[in-house]
Amino acid sequence: MNWIAANIKWIMLVSGLLTCSMIYAAIAPQAALRSTFGESLEGPLAEIVVRNWGALITLVGAMLIYGAYQPAVRRLVVSIAGASKIFFIGLVLTYGQHYLSYQAGVSIAVDAVIVILFALYLLGRREPLGAMP
């Protein structure tokens, strides 16, 4: 775990850059859906929801990049990003296992590694009970 703590800045930067790649969904929602899930949604509501989804994921990536340079917010940023990735993994594994043969499968694998690294970082950085941050 010392290796993770020593390299958390770089782990967060790489994770943040990969996560920011979902700006693609905000710019080209149909193409992003087809490459990620092999399907697309049609209509104006799909455009709104998928663009918003892409923007929110990109913001999580931006938070990771920011947190890489701001040690004071790393625990919060890593916790939020990790929770977001856990929700995505859980949703795909629960409702969309047939999407694993598309880019979603790669995303799940990469996100799982990132979640494990983040969890190990947080476990290694636990504060004693009653300690002030």
Backbone bond lengths (Angstrom), bond angles and torsions (degrees), N, CA, C in turn:
res aa  C-N    CA-C-N  psi(-1)  N-CA   C-N-CA  omega(-1)  CA-C   N-CA-C  phi
1 M - - - 1.448 - - 1.524 111.29 -
2 N 1.324 117.10 -22.61 1.457 119.02 176.45 1.518 110.83 -62.50
3 W 1.342 116.43 -36.83 1.459 120.36 178.87 1.527 110.31 -61.88
4 I 1.322 116.82 -41.07 1.463 120.94 -179.74 1.526 109.79 -65.30
5 A 1.322 117.37 -47.44 1.469 120.39 179.49 1.519 111.24 -61.53
6 A 1.320 116.89 -38.65 1.468 120.38 -179.28 1.523 111.97 -69.63
7 N 1.323 116.66 -25.02 1.462 120.91 -175.91 1.522 113.76 -115.24
8 I 1.326 117.71 13.39 1.468 120.34 -175.09 1.531 111.64 -59.72
9 K 1.322 117.44 -33.88 1.467 118.94 178.35 1.525 110.37 -57.84
10 W 1.324 117.05 -46.64 1.464 121.31 -177.80 1.520 111.24 -72.48
11 I 1.316 116.69 -35.78 1.464 120.39 176.49 1.524 109.34 -62.36
12 M 1.333 116.45 -44.66 1.463 120.46 179.17 1.524 111.57 -66.52
13 L 1.321 117.22 -39.53 1.466 119.69 178.88 1.525 111.72 -63.14
14 V 1.322 117.25 -48.01 1.470 120.25 179.72 1.526 110.01 -63.63
15 S 1.330 116.27 -45.89 1.461 119.93 178.46 1.526 111.01 -61.22
16 G 1.317 116.58 -42.09 1.460 120.59 179.75 1.522 112.56 -63.98
17 L 1.320 116.16 -42.61 1.471 119.20 178.70 1.526 110.84 -65.39
18 L 1.325 117.35 -43.01 1.465 119.99 177.22 1.528 110.88 -62.23
19 T 1.312 116.21 -42.67 1.458 120.99 -179.36 1.525 110.98 -66.23
20 C 1.317 116.87 -38.61 1.473 120.67 178.22 1.525 112.71 -64.92
21 S 1.319 116.92 -17.90 1.470 118.69 178.94 1.528 111.60 -62.15
22 M 1.320 117.48 -15.74 1.466 120.31 178.16 1.526 112.35 -74.69
23 I 1.308 117.62 3.48 1.468 119.95 169.83 1.527 108.29 -57.64
24 Y 1.333 114.72 -24.77 1.461 122.06 176.69 1.528 110.76 -52.75
25 A 1.339 117.31 -41.13 1.471 120.70 -179.55 1.522 111.79 -68.10
26 A 1.311 117.57 -29.76 1.462 120.20 177.83 1.526 111.41 -75.61
27 I 1.324 116.43 -28.79 1.466 121.24 -177.76 1.525 111.77 -90.11
28 A 1.315 116.59 -45.21 1.468 122.06 -177.50 1.530 109.23 -131.85
29 P 1.329 116.84 75.85 1.467 119.77 -171.62 1.528 114.51 -59.90
30 Q 1.311 118.00 -41.96 1.467 119.70 -178.13 1.530 111.45 -66.27
31 A 1.315 116.20 -43.90 1.471 120.17 178.93 1.523 110.42 -63.96
32 A 1.324 117.40 -40.29 1.467 120.97 179.49 1.526 110.98 -64.47
33 L 1.317 117.02 -41.84 1.459 120.07 178.17 1.520 111.54 -64.18
34 R 1.326 116.49 -43.17 1.469 119.35 -180.00 1.526 111.39 -63.75
35 S 1.337 117.14 -41.41 1.467 118.32 -179.06 1.532 111.88 -73.17
36 T 1.313 117.79 -32.77 1.460 121.02 -178.37 1.523 112.34 -82.42
37 F 1.334 116.39 -42.12 1.466 120.24 -172.75 1.529 114.36 -119.34
38 G 1.320 117.51 -7.40 1.453 119.88 -178.98 1.510 113.81 76.22
39 E 1.305 117.37 7.84 1.465 123.64 -179.81 1.522 108.05 -141.63
40 S 1.323 115.46 169.19 1.455 118.62 173.77 1.524 109.11 -137.53
41 L 1.289 115.42 164.97 1.461 122.92 174.74 1.516 106.63 -111.14
42 E 1.291 116.81 146.34 1.458 120.04 -177.54 1.524 111.05 -114.87
43 G 1.312 114.95 152.94 1.451 121.22 173.32 1.517 113.17 106.80
44 P 1.324 114.56 166.64 1.470 119.33 -176.82 1.526 113.59 -64.85
45 L 1.316 118.25 -33.32 1.465 120.11 178.39 1.527 110.17 -65.22
46 A 1.326 116.82 -41.56 1.467 120.52 177.64 1.527 110.15 -61.15
47 E 1.314 117.28 -40.49 1.467 120.94 178.59 1.525 110.53 -59.85
48 I 1.323 116.45 -43.89 1.472 120.73 -179.15 1.529 110.41 -66.63
49 V 1.324 116.75 -50.37 1.461 120.83 -174.62 1.526 111.47 -65.52
50 V 1.319 117.18 -45.22 1.465 119.73 -176.97 1.522 110.79 -70.50
51 R 1.324 117.81 -40.52 1.471 119.50 176.93 1.527 110.36 -61.96
52 N 1.339 116.97 -41.99 1.460 120.56 178.57 1.532 110.62 -64.88
53 W 1.315 117.29 -42.16 1.465 122.77 176.95 1.528 109.79 -57.59
54 G 1.325 116.70 -46.91 1.463 120.50 179.26 1.520 111.91 -63.14
55 A 1.334 116.06 -40.54 1.467 120.12 -179.93 1.533 110.97 -66.47
56 L 1.320 117.16 -42.08 1.464 120.16 -179.56 1.527 111.50 -66.08
57 I 1.322 116.90 -41.15 1.463 119.74 177.89 1.529 109.67 -64.23
58 T 1.320 116.04 -40.75 1.467 120.22 178.35 1.527 110.78 -62.49
59 L 1.312 117.17 -38.54 1.467 120.54 177.32 1.527 111.55 -64.10
60 V 1.319 117.58 -37.19 1.471 120.33 175.31 1.526 109.26 -62.66
61 G 1.317 116.71 -41.79 1.465 120.26 176.51 1.514 111.70 -61.73
62 A 1.318 116.72 -42.20 1.467 120.91 178.27 1.528 110.66 -63.65
63 M 1.340 116.48 -37.91 1.467 119.80 176.38 1.519 110.95 -62.18
64 L 1.332 116.70 -40.64 1.462 120.15 178.80 1.527 111.02 -62.76
65 I 1.305 116.45 -41.87 1.466 120.13 178.14 1.524 109.94 -64.69
66 Y 1.311 117.98 -44.85 1.456 121.84 177.71 1.530 110.60 -60.31
67 G 1.341 116.00 -47.55 1.453 121.07 -178.92 1.523 113.16 -63.36
68 A 1.316 116.55 -28.10 1.467 119.76 177.83 1.525 110.51 -61.12
69 Y 1.327 116.64 -31.57 1.471 121.49 -178.42 1.524 113.46 -99.66
70 Q 1.336 117.06 -4.90 1.468 121.53 -177.98 1.530 109.55 -125.91
71 P 1.333 117.94 86.26 1.469 120.74 -176.45 1.527 114.40 -53.98
72 A 1.316 117.99 -28.92 1.465 120.83 -177.44 1.529 112.88 -64.45
73 V 1.334 118.04 -24.50 1.465 120.62 -177.63 1.525 112.91 -108.75
74 R 1.308 118.07 3.56 1.472 120.75 -173.97 1.516 113.18 -59.13
75 R 1.307 117.68 -46.17 1.476 119.79 -177.93 1.522 111.11 -60.16
76 L 1.321 116.89 -44.86 1.467 120.20 178.98 1.526 110.86 -64.09
77 V 1.319 117.06 -47.27 1.463 121.25 -177.77 1.530 110.96 -63.40
78 V 1.325 116.88 -45.70 1.460 121.22 179.72 1.531 109.68 -63.37
79 S 1.320 117.96 -37.97 1.469 121.29 178.94 1.526 111.28 -65.18
80 I 1.317 117.13 -46.22 1.464 120.94 -179.57 1.529 110.75 -66.24
81 A 1.323 116.83 -46.71 1.464 120.11 -179.80 1.526 110.45 -63.23
82 G 1.321 116.78 -42.54 1.459 120.47 179.04 1.527 111.67 -62.05
83 A 1.325 116.62 -43.44 1.472 120.54 178.66 1.526 110.58 -62.15
84 S 1.316 116.84 -42.74 1.461 121.00 178.64 1.528 110.80 -60.34
85 K 1.323 116.25 -43.75 1.459 120.61 -179.44 1.527 111.13 -68.49
86 I 1.328 117.77 -37.21 1.467 121.41 177.00 1.528 110.41 -63.17
87 F 1.331 117.44 -42.12 1.467 120.62 178.04 1.527 110.91 -61.59
88 F 1.330 116.74 -44.67 1.464 119.99 179.49 1.527 110.43 -62.29
89 I 1.317 116.97 -47.27 1.468 120.86 179.32 1.531 109.74 -58.69
90 G 1.321 116.68 -47.43 1.460 121.00 -179.34 1.516 113.13 -61.38
91 L 1.330 116.45 -42.30 1.467 119.94 179.95 1.519 111.83 -65.27
92 V 1.321 116.65 -44.59 1.464 119.13 -179.78 1.529 110.61 -66.33
93 L 1.318 117.51 -43.70 1.462 119.70 -179.24 1.531 112.01 -68.28
94 T 1.329 117.05 -29.92 1.465 120.97 -179.67 1.525 112.33 -81.77
95 Y 1.327 117.27 -46.84 1.459 120.91 -171.72 1.527 114.92 -111.62
96 G 1.313 118.05 -12.66 1.450 118.04 -171.61 1.512 115.27 -138.95
97 Q 1.322 117.36 41.84 1.464 119.34 -179.13 1.521 112.56 -58.92
98 H 1.332 117.24 -28.17 1.462 119.52 178.98 1.532 112.21 -68.60
99 Y 1.333 117.98 -10.59 1.472 121.31 177.23 1.536 112.37 -86.77
100 L 1.316 117.01 -6.27 1.460 120.46 -176.37 1.529 112.76 -64.91
101 S 1.317 117.95 -20.75 1.469 119.92 178.93 1.533 111.66 -80.91
102 Y 1.304 117.13 -4.95 1.467 122.13 176.44 1.531 108.83 -101.26
103 Q 1.304 117.29 -168.23 1.454 122.64 -179.94 1.530 111.50 -58.91
104 A 1.317 117.31 -24.19 1.469 120.39 177.91 1.524 111.04 -58.76
105 G 1.317 117.42 -35.16 1.467 120.74 178.47 1.517 112.00 -63.94
106 V 1.323 116.34 -42.09 1.466 120.68 177.16 1.525 109.54 -65.52
107 S 1.322 115.94 -42.82 1.471 120.28 179.10 1.519 111.42 -60.49
108 I 1.331 116.39 -41.68 1.465 120.71 178.98 1.528 110.06 -61.84
109 A 1.328 116.79 -45.60 1.467 120.63 -178.95 1.524 111.60 -62.82
110 V 1.334 116.68 -46.86 1.468 120.86 -179.80 1.528 109.84 -65.23
111 D 1.329 116.67 -45.20 1.467 119.76 179.66 1.522 111.42 -62.11
112 A 1.322 117.80 -37.03 1.473 120.36 178.96 1.527 110.84 -63.32
113 V 1.312 117.31 -42.44 1.470 120.30 177.35 1.526 109.89 -63.14
114 I 1.313 116.58 -43.81 1.470 120.84 -179.92 1.528 110.41 -62.49
115 V 1.329 117.06 -43.92 1.464 120.80 179.35 1.528 110.39 -60.55
116 I 1.320 117.04 -42.33 1.471 120.11 178.87 1.531 110.35 -62.91
117 L 1.333 116.74 -45.20 1.469 119.78 178.59 1.530 111.13 -61.61
118 F 1.330 116.68 -43.18 1.462 120.38 179.14 1.528 110.82 -64.12
119 A 1.328 117.17 -42.75 1.467 120.54 179.98 1.526 110.77 -62.79
120 L 1.331 116.74 -43.36 1.466 119.87 178.11 1.525 111.07 -64.03
121 Y 1.320 116.75 -38.51 1.467 120.44 176.58 1.531 110.09 -61.14
122 L 1.321 116.33 -48.75 1.465 119.92 -178.44 1.526 111.70 -64.71
123 L 1.315 117.61 -39.19 1.469 120.40 177.83 1.527 111.17 -65.01
124 G 1.311 116.22 -37.03 1.461 120.19 178.80 1.510 113.64 -75.01
125 R 1.315 116.75 -16.56 1.462 122.25 -178.05 1.516 112.86 -108.59
126 R 1.317 117.14 18.69 1.470 119.66 179.70 1.511 110.81 -62.37
127 E 1.301 114.94 140.50 1.458 121.44 176.96 1.531 108.24 -92.33
128 P 1.309 118.18 143.18 1.472 119.68 174.52 1.524 110.03 -60.40
129 L 1.323 115.83 150.96 1.465 119.61 178.97 1.532 110.18 -56.62
130 G 1.297 115.73 135.24 1.459 121.16 179.06 1.518 114.67 81.58
131 A 1.321 118.22 -0.95 1.473 120.51 179.85 1.515 109.34 -77.67
132 M 1.284 114.92 143.96 1.466 121.19 176.61 1.525 108.18 -88.13
133 P 1.340 117.48 138.57 1.477 119.56 179.76 1.501 113.51 -65.39
